[in-house]
Amino acid sequence: MSLTLHFHPLASFCWKPLIAFYENDTPFTPVIVDLGDAQSRAAFLKVSPTGKMPALRDDARDRTVLESTIVIEYLAAYYPGPVELIPADIDLAIKVRQADRFYDFYVQQPMQKIVGDRLRPKDKTDPFGVEQAREQLRNSYAIIEKEMQGKTWAVGETFSMADGAASPALFYANKVEPFGDKFPAVKRYHDRLLERPSFARVIEEAQPYFKLFPYNNG
């Protein structure tokens, strides 16, 4: 098997390429990275010197591809399947890429700020930074609420890379800054994403690791 994905089942950015693999039934070898294990960490650093996941290794092309969005772009270019996650139409493709960036920068990043703060020692927390992150999430929810009025998917009429980015972003963001009743269109979109078979599979595979997630400030 040519493709090997180095990832962790709990890591939100790793969910994006997993969704892409499952959408098109693209065969790959999964390698779960445990950065807390010296041997696993050392092996992974040879693949990804920054220590950041996910990392895709393509032995057939002798290529290593880093960063979740770039991995999906790579799969679309060299291992395309029936589900066109990046549209051939240039204008739609630009909208998909823009939405992908939005969910990464303005939903995933503030969510990770909150999660990361919960994992800090009590005397090293950043309450001001956390409140800024919460404000960013609420602002992002308001943008999504407006965007998703009357829509099924983020861009166009079909599931795309944008929805693959929204899936982990909204799933985890809702754990740390719940949508509540103020953002019904966001909740409906989130629920549709949960029903997508590729995303449901990712969540199922992550189940054994959810105990490690710092729910409700631990």
PyMOL commands that set and color helices and strands:
alter all, ss='L'
color gray80, all
select helices_A, chain A and resi 12-23+38-47+68-78+90-118+122-124+127-147+161-176+184-195+197-212+215-217
alter helices_A, ss='H'
color red, helices_A
select strands_A, chain A and resi 3-7+29-32+55-58+63-66
alter strands_A, ss='S'
color yellow, strands_A
deselect
rebuild
show_as cartoon
